[in-house]
Amino acid sequence: MAADRERLERDGCLQHRSAVAGPALTRLADRIGSVKAGARVSTRDPALEEVLAALAGVIAPLLPRARAVRAIWFDKTPGANWLVPWHQDRTIAVHERRDVPGFG
């Protein structure tokens, strides 16, 4: 866990493979089914709640106040595939705006 915290503080992100979340993601995929490109998933969807619960053991120790605000399902099958280069979401949901030196 200390290595995860160090990477998160250094890089501002963390890639983590969870053996627990894998089966939950499979059940979510089965529930959503195939979509043309992407579909927004309600954060109250029982299948998504199962995925989030599986990841809570990784996320909560690092970011105890974090919570899901948006979920998008991308269906990248061999028959419906497209390039998604690295990107950074520029809009996030927040309770209130706070100006912080060094961030704009």
HELIX and SHEET records of a PDB file:
HELIX    1   1 ALA A    2  ASP A   11  1                                  10    
HELIX    2   2 ALA A   21  ILE A   32  1                                  12    
HELIX    3   3 PRO A   46  LEU A   62  1                                  17    
SHEET    1   A 2 GLY A  38  VAL A  41  0                                        
SHEET    2   A 2 ALA A  71  PHE A  74 -1                                        
END                                                                             
